Amino acid sequence: GENVEQHPSTLSVQEGDSAVIKCTYSDSASNYFPWYKQELGKGPQLIIDIRSNVGEKKDQRIAVTLNKTAKHFSLHITETQPEDSAVYFCAASGLSGGYNKLIFGAGTRLAVHP
Amino acid sequence: GAVVSQHPSWVICKSGTSVKIECRSLDFQATTMFWYRQFPKQSLMLMATSNEGSKATYEQGVEKDKFLINHASLTLSTLTVTSAHPEDSSFYICSGRAGGQETQYFGPGTRLLVL
């Protein structure tokens, strides 16, 4: 089945710097890759997603790139702000038991220091 | 984005009792709903997938008789933790996905503490 690895597990940056989180997946059939932000005590919130027919997608300060050949995708946050501090999860769609479901990475704890 | 609510947001119960958690999609029809469990500082672990009107499909290692899932309508799914024990204490999160779509929208989570 699908396996998603996420790095780094923790990331500390200064306000205004960029942050990059990387994920690799194992199932070449995966075709949908969302990123979620989870603040303490809350549910995950979708921040951006990308499909396999696109190599890059951008939404204001957030961008995601996908390399299907290498089976990896990355989240880029520019001009980081303290409110970007949270845990970020990448995920890849996978077919298991006849159902399409998301396989999540282990998460990256991002701390943005003022 | 689409909105999913959960109720209650937190619950404390005694060991041996049952607890029901509701998950509602407020502005879309969730053909499929998912239930996850999350321990502190860990990732989301999928417990089961349910399609409206069908029996839930449980992940390996998840006891279907302990975690009862009902998805009776396109906007409501419930998770009942039966005969709860302290090791069932966790953060339970549901998500909904509209038919033909890939995006899952998550609820705010329910924190369960079993004493």
Chai-1 contact restraints between the chains, C-beta under 6 A:
chainA,res_idxA,chainB,res_idxB,connection_type,confidence,min_distance_angstrom,max_distance_angstrom,comment,restraint_id
A,Y32,B,E102,contact,1.0,0.0,6.0,A-B,restraint_1
A,K42,B,P108,contact,1.0,0.0,6.0,A-B,restraint_2
A,G43,B,I93,contact,1.0,0.0,6.0,A-B,restraint_3
A,G43,B,F106,contact,1.0,0.0,6.0,A-B,restraint_4
A,G43,B,G107,contact,1.0,0.0,6.0,A-B,restraint_5
A,G43,B,P108,contact,1.0,0.0,6.0,A-B,restraint_6
A,G43,B,G109,contact,1.0,0.0,6.0,A-B,restraint_7
A,P44,B,F106,contact,1.0,0.0,6.0,A-B,restraint_8
A,G97,B,T57,contact,1.0,0.0,6.0,A-B,restraint_9
A,Y99,B,T49,contact,1.0,0.0,6.0,A-B,restraint_10
A,F104,B,S43,contact,1.0,0.0,6.0,A-B,restraint_11
A,F104,B,L44,contact,1.0,0.0,6.0,A-B,restraint_12
A,A106,B,S43,contact,1.0,0.0,6.0,A-B,restraint_13
A,G107,B,S43,contact,1.0,0.0,6.0,A-B,restraint_14
